[in-house]
């Protein structure tokens, strides 16, 4: 029997195996996770919305319990406690505020396709993790729910906008948690909190039934996790088009779990420490260089090179598309919830983006889309020569809380884009990209490394990530602020 203190640090596969073999019940996993959340929430602030009875009821259902220990359980993650992000992922009966007072108390009446798939795999939903309001910042400090603090240093940001999810996984509250990414919101918090985060290829995971496309394809749904195999299994669970989707991702060559079962072929890997900002921190540079050396030691061909387009080249176009998406999301969500958008109901930056999005002409919006699409082609062409590109996730290690709170909205956005380095580039191309927790700065803070792959090729990224995980295990790294 696994020691209960160590149970929290097992990945989802290991926890599910204990349930499948009858060494522990799913109800025991749920109660243990509830205890950890309750003990840590006041300190970390990762889970502002809870619905424990939902998970207790499912874990105790006799038919579900029989399925977990039967010959064909619902999946390799079945029986494991799980969190949905408070952004998207509609779940019938579970409050969904999008991190905003505008939607306080709103409860969806229908599951999204994504949530249906999470449930079909036997994941037990305990509540919602904290998110930046409408996902607009790379830090998680919404006025509605308060800040999520980094378990490695409570005075620092957990990243965003999926900061609650990454902090919950890093602190040992749950082994994996839902997250989404339209400009880096999976990879940035994963980098800040020292966990693994893969943004899938555009359209790999579903956004329906209410939405077919978000922000002209910028947004993707997935998880942050403690292990690479958990990320692959979650992608197997949720990937694939749903009826009526506007476009599909390229079909994968097989199950994503197969990618982590054997080392990758010898890869052609480029790396760059060129920043989209002039202030790339020395620890982020060192993280990239160490990752490049590790890949070379593992037998890959590694070359210093970078695509010509950088984030400053597309920042204005990206911001216009982003603002239009935020404005559209606020309008749609408010309509469904029967609310009226108003400046006093949202944060200043959110309102500024809402108004900017509303002010754009359709012709200007389409011109900016064209600019981003031309940039995407240039970036994709770079991968004719390379399988993978290594770069920094963020421009610095986790910054202090409040780093985006100063100045007017334009100054806040400039600070946010500077910190986000070049994560939005993979969103505008649709390419898969991941943050791998390979480095810590001299103060012990996590520094993630970004690996970007070809469009549609998550298999190569996952195989490489599993190889890196074996060569330099990160599961033993535990932050000073964890569950009791």
Secondary structure, 3 states (H helix, E strand, C coil): CCCHHHHCCCCHHHHHHHHHCCCCCHHHHHHHHHHHHHHHHHHHCCCCEECHHHHHHHHHCHHHHHHHCCCCCCCCCCCCEEEEECCCCCCCCCECCCCCHHHCCCECCCCCHHHHHHHHCCCEEEEEECCCHHHCCCCCEECCCEECEECCEEEEECCCCCHHHHHHHHCCCCCEEEEEECCCCCHHHHHHHCCEEEECCCCCECCCCCCCCCHHHCCEEEEEECCHHHHHHHHHHHECCCCCCCCCCCCCCCCHHHHCCCCCCCCEEEECCCCCCCCCCHHHHHHHHHHHHHHHHCCCEEEECCCCCCHHHHHHHHHHHHHHHHHHHHHHHHHHHCCCCCHHHCCHHHHHHHHHHHHCCHHHHHHHHHHHHHHHHHHHHHCCCCCEEEEECCCCCCCECCCCCCCCHHHHHHHHHHHCCCCHHHHHHCCCEEEEEEEECCCCCEEEEEEEECCCCHHHHHHHHHHHHHHCCCCCCCCCCCCC
